[in-house]
Amino acid sequence: MTGPIGYYVHHHGDGHRQRALAIAESVGAGITLLGTGLAGRTGAVSAIDLPDDRVADVFSGADRCGDSCGERPPALHYAPFDHDGVRRRTAEITHWIAEARPGLMVVDVSVEVAMLARLASVPTVYVRLSGVRDDRPHVDAFASACALLAPFHAALEDPATPPEVVARTFYAPGIIRAAPVAEVDERCILVVLGSGGGDGDGARWAEAARAVPDHRWEVLGACNVPSDMPGNLRMHGWIDDADGAIARAGLVIGAAGDGLVSAVLARRKPFLCLPEARPFDEQRSKARRLAALEAAVVIWTWPPASDWPLLIARAFEQRRGGWPPALDTAEGAARVAAWLTTLLPQAASAQRARS
């Protein structure tokens, strides 16, 4: 008999939560999400809302270690001293493990939580994001996991990834929540600004909308409202049905995060990609692969207003040229759910062998 599945959800950006919900809804009963900011945001999926571990309101990943108390251990990414949130979330995770006795813990993403689960005698599946992750903490987290999960196409893998890591990876593109079939509005340009960052300068998007006046521009996410708003531009802020908005859009503009890229590729949308600076070259690595496969028109630096009509035209033309066969997308969430189910007995056997 195996226990339930735990799923740790990182709280930087919203893609981790959306991915976790898509997988959890496919798994059904027997999975619990654990993360900060989950209260009231997981529907019918069981969840534990953990105390916040951030040292500042804006999370940068820095833990301010390196003073007279000692350096951060080389096997960790984030280990601030004297932080009550870190202490309490660690206690809550281990308490849940002790009570629920999970058969498997999916970690999306945190080296520290992966190591905590392993220390608590739970097999882990580590969610491996894009980019070059050959640093000591990632190498140790990968080695301690019973399997690795990549929420992207194998064709988008960074060529510098070691073959042994590739061999242990389950590639699962298209991990998105179900959205109703929608009528596509080819005149709708949807700009998606994720909560993990993005260009929230409304004046820039107003300039772009004025440059392409025959399309309607819709902006989702945190963005300031420009003083001179053109008539074809609307700012929606955060909405619950981003997947539905993507399904209805004629063209999508956004960064190269896994969540947005998965949604765009699953629906085969014309895509203007503006990769953001991220640790481990995460988004730029994926953008380079998208460009090489002609799955997106990549914009590396903010373009002058006069370039927008050509960029929009290029993205539409790229999709009219067909779809890259390497990026065909199956039902990602359902595939992951079935795969996790097969891992449970293997993980239980490994636990018994180690006991």
C-alpha positions in Angstrom: 0.0 0.0 0.0 1.5 3.4 -1.0 0.6 6.7 0.5 -0.6 9.9 -1.2 1.4 12.2 -3.4 2.6 15.5 -2.0 3.3 18.4 -4.4 5.4 21.4 -3.3 4.5 24.6 -5.2 7.0 27.4 -5.4 5.4 30.9 -4.9 7.5 33.0 -7.3 5.3 33.6 -10.3 2.0 31.8 -10.9 3.1 29.1 -13.4 4.0 26.6 -10.6 0.5 26.8 -9.1 -1.2 26.5 -12.5 1.0 23.5 -13.4 0.3 21.8 -10.1 -3.4 22.3 -10.4 -3.5 20.9 -13.9 -1.6 17.8 -12.7 -3.6 17.5 -9.5 -6.9 17.7 -11.3 -5.8 14.8 -13.6 -4.5 12.7 -10.7 -7.8 13.2 -8.8 -8.0 12.2 -5.1 -4.8 11.3 -3.3 -2.7 14.4 -3.9 -2.0 17.4 -1.7 -0.4 20.7 -2.7 1.9 22.5 -0.3 3.0 26.0 -0.8 2.7 29.7 0.2 -0.3 31.7 -1.0 -2.5 28.7 -1.9 -5.4 29.5 0.5 -8.6 29.7 -1.6 -6.7 29.3 -4.9 -6.8 25.5 -5.4 -10.5 24.8 -5.9 -11.4 21.3 -4.9 -7.7 20.2 -4.7 -6.4 19.5 -1.2 -3.8 22.1 -0.2 -1.8 23.3 2.8 -0.9 27.0 2.9 2.6 27.3 4.2 4.1 30.3 6.0 6.1 32.7 3.7 9.9 32.2 3.6 10.8 35.4 1.8 13.2 37.9 3.4 11.6 40.8 1.5 8.2 41.6 -0.1 9.8 41.2 -3.6 11.4 37.7 -3.9 14.8 37.8 -5.5 16.1 34.5 -4.4 18.8 36.2 -2.2 18.9 35.0 1.4 21.5 37.6 2.7 23.8 34.8 3.9 27.5 35.4 4.2 27.9 37.4 7.4 29.7 36.4 10.6 27.3 33.6 11.3 28.7 31.7 8.4 28.3 31.1 4.7 25.4 29.3 3.0 26.3 25.6 2.5 27.3 25.0 -1.1 24.5 22.4 -1.6 21.8 25.0 -0.9 20.3 27.9 -2.8 18.3 29.7 -0.1 18.9 29.4 3.6 18.4 32.6 5.5 19.3 32.9 9.2 16.8 33.5 12.0 13.6 33.5 9.7 10.5 32.4 11.5 8.7 31.7 8.3 11.4 29.2 7.2 11.2 27.5 10.6 7.4 27.2 10.6 7.1 26.0 7.0 9.8 23.4 7.6 7.9 22.2 10.6 4.6 22.1 8.7 6.0 20.2 5.8 7.6 17.5 8.0 4.5 17.3 10.2 2.4 16.6 7.1 4.9 14.0 5.9 4.8 12.3 9.3 1.0 12.2 9.4 0.2 11.6 5.7 3.1 9.2 5.0 3.3 10.2 1.3 4.5 7.7 -1.2 6.0 10.4 -3.4 6.8 14.1 -3.2 6.9 16.2 -6.4 9.0 19.4 -5.8 8.3 22.3 -8.2 10.7 23.8 -7.3 13.1 24.1 -4.3 16.4 22.3 -3.7 15.8 22.8 0.1 12.3 21.2 0.1 13.6 18.3 -2.1 16.4 17.7 0.4 14.0 18.1 3.4 11.6 15.5 1.9 14.5 13.1 1.2 15.7 13.5 4.8 12.2 12.8 5.9 12.4 9.4 4.0 10.2 10.4 1.1 11.1 9.6 -2.6 11.1 12.8 -4.7 10.3 13.8 -8.3 12.2 17.0 -9.0 10.7 19.4 -11.6 13.6 20.5 -13.8 13.2 23.9 -15.4 15.0 25.1 -18.5 18.5 26.5 -18.7 21.9 25.3 -17.6 21.5 24.0 -14.1 24.9 22.4 -13.4 25.5 24.1 -10.1 26.1 22.1 -6.9 22.6 22.5 -5.4 20.8 21.4 -8.6 23.2 18.5 -9.2 22.5 17.2 -5.7 18.7 17.6 -5.9 18.7 15.8 -9.3 20.9 13.0 -7.9 18.6 12.5 -4.8 15.4 12.3 -6.8 14.0 9.1 -8.1 13.0 10.8 -11.3 13.1 14.2 -13.0 10.1 16.0 -14.6 10.6 18.6 -17.4 7.5 20.6 -18.2 8.6 21.3 -21.7 9.3 19.5 -25.0 12.5 17.5 -25.3 13.2 19.6 -28.4 13.5 22.7 -26.2 16.2 21.1 -24.0 19.4 23.1 -23.6 22.1 21.4 -25.6 24.5 21.8 -22.6 22.4 19.5 -20.4 24.3 16.4 -19.5 23.2 13.1 -21.2 22.7 11.4 -17.8 20.2 14.1 -16.7 18.4 13.9 -20.0 18.1 10.1 -19.6 16.4 10.4 -16.2 13.9 13.1 -17.4 10.3 12.6 -18.2 9.4 15.4 -20.7 5.8 16.6 -20.4 4.9 19.5 -22.6 1.4 20.9 -22.6 0.7 20.8 -18.8 -2.2 23.2 -18.9 -5.6 23.3 -17.3 -8.5 22.5 -19.6 -10.2 25.4 -21.3 -13.5 25.4 -23.2 -13.3 25.4 -27.0 -13.2 29.1 -28.0 -13.8 31.0 -31.2 -10.5 32.6 -32.1 -10.4 36.4 -32.8 -7.5 36.9 -35.2 -7.6 40.6 -34.5 -6.9 40.1 -30.8 -3.3 40.5 -29.7 -3.0 39.2 -26.1 -0.1 40.4 -24.0 0.6 38.1 -21.0 2.7 39.6 -18.1 3.4 36.9 -15.6 3.5 37.6 -11.8 7.2 36.5 -11.8 8.1 39.7 -13.7 7.6 41.2 -17.1 7.4 44.6 -18.8 4.6 46.3 -16.9 5.3 49.7 -18.5 1.9 50.7 -19.9 3.4 53.5 -22.0 5.4 50.9 -24.0 2.3 48.8 -24.7 0.3 52.0 -25.6 3.1 52.8 -28.1 2.9 49.3 -29.6 -0.9 49.4 -29.9 -0.8 52.7 -31.7 1.7 51.3 -34.1 -0.7 48.4 -35.0 -4.1 50.2 -35.0 -6.0 47.5 -36.9 -5.7 45.0 -34.0 -7.2 45.0 -30.5 -4.5 44.8 -27.8 -5.4 43.1 -24.5 -2.9 43.1 -21.6 -3.1 40.6 -18.7 -1.1 41.0 -15.5 0.4 43.8 -13.5 0.8 46.8 -15.7 0.5 50.5 -15.0 -2.1 52.4 -17.0 -0.6 54.9 -19.4 -1.8 58.5 -19.3 -2.5 58.5 -23.0 -4.5 55.2 -23.7 -5.2 54.4 -27.3 -8.7 53.2 -28.1 -7.5 49.7 -29.2 -5.7 48.9 -25.9 -7.3 47.5 -22.7 -5.6 46.7 -19.4 -7.3 43.8 -17.6 -4.9 43.2 -14.6 -5.1 39.7 -13.2 -7.9 37.4 -14.4 -8.8 33.9 -13.4 -9.2 32.6 -17.0 -5.9 33.3 -18.6 -6.0 30.0 -20.4 -9.3 30.9 -22.0 -8.0 34.3 -23.0 -5.0 32.6 -24.7 -7.3 30.1 -26.5 -9.4 33.0 -27.9 -6.4 35.2 -28.9 -5.2 35.5 -32.5 -1.6 36.1 -31.4 0.2 36.1 -28.0 3.0 38.2 -26.7 4.9 37.3 -23.6 8.0 35.9 -21.9 9.5 32.4 -22.1 8.3 31.0 -18.8 7.2 27.3 -18.9 3.5 28.1 -18.2 3.0 30.6 -21.0 5.1 28.7 -23.5 3.2 25.5 -22.7 -0.2 27.2 -23.2 0.9 28.9 -26.4 2.4 25.7 -28.0 -0.5 23.6 -26.9 -2.8 25.9 -28.8 -0.4 26.5 -31.7 -0.6 30.3 -31.4 1.5 32.8 -33.3 3.9 33.9 -30.6 6.1 36.9 -30.1 8.5 35.9 -27.3 10.3 38.5 -25.1 12.6 36.4 -22.9 13.4 37.9 -19.5 16.6 37.7 -17.5 16.4 34.7 -15.2 18.9 32.6 -13.2 20.6 29.8 -15.0 19.7 31.4 -18.4 16.3 29.8 -18.1 14.2 31.9 -20.4 16.9 32.8 -22.9 17.8 29.2 -23.3 14.2 28.3 -24.1 13.8 31.3 -26.4 16.8 30.3 -28.5 15.3 26.8 -29.0 11.9 28.3 -29.9 13.6 30.5 -32.5 15.6 27.6 -33.9 12.4 25.5 -34.3 10.5 28.5 -35.8 7.9 28.2 -33.0 8.2 31.9 -32.0 9.5 35.2 -33.2 11.9 36.2 -30.5 12.4 39.8 -29.5 15.7 40.2 -27.6 15.5 43.9 -27.0 12.5 46.2 -26.9 11.8 47.3 -30.5 11.1 50.8 -31.7 7.4 51.5 -32.5 8.0 51.3 -36.2 9.0 47.6 -35.9 5.8 46.3 -34.4 3.8 46.0 -37.6 6.5 43.8 -39.2 7.0 41.7 -36.0 3.2 41.0 -35.8 3.1 40.1 -39.5 6.2 37.8 -39.1 4.5 35.9 -36.2 1.3 35.3 -38.2 3.3 34.3 -41.3 5.4 31.8 -39.3 2.3 29.9 -38.2 0.8 29.9 -41.7 4.0 28.0 -42.7 2.9 25.0 -40.6 3.8 23.6 -37.2 7.2 22.2 -36.2 6.7 18.4 -35.8 9.0 18.2 -32.9 6.6 20.4 -30.9 3.4 18.3 -31.2 1.8 18.4 -27.8 -0.1 15.5 -26.1 -2.2 15.9 -23.0 0.6 16.9 -20.7 -1.2 16.9 -17.3 -2.8 13.5 -18.0 0.5 12.0 -19.1 2.2 13.2 -15.9 -0.7 11.9 -13.7 -0.3 8.4 -15.3 3.5 8.5 -14.9 3.3 9.5 -11.3 1.0 6.6 -10.6 3.5 4.2 -12.1 6.3 5.7 -9.9 4.4 5.1 -6.6 5.0 1.4 -6.3 8.6 1.8 -7.5 9.2 4.5 -4.9 7.6 2.2 -2.2 9.9 -0.7 -3.2 12.9 1.6 -3.0 11.9 2.8 0.4 11.5 -0.8 1.7 14.9 -1.7 0.2 16.6 1.2 2.0 14.9 0.5 5.4 
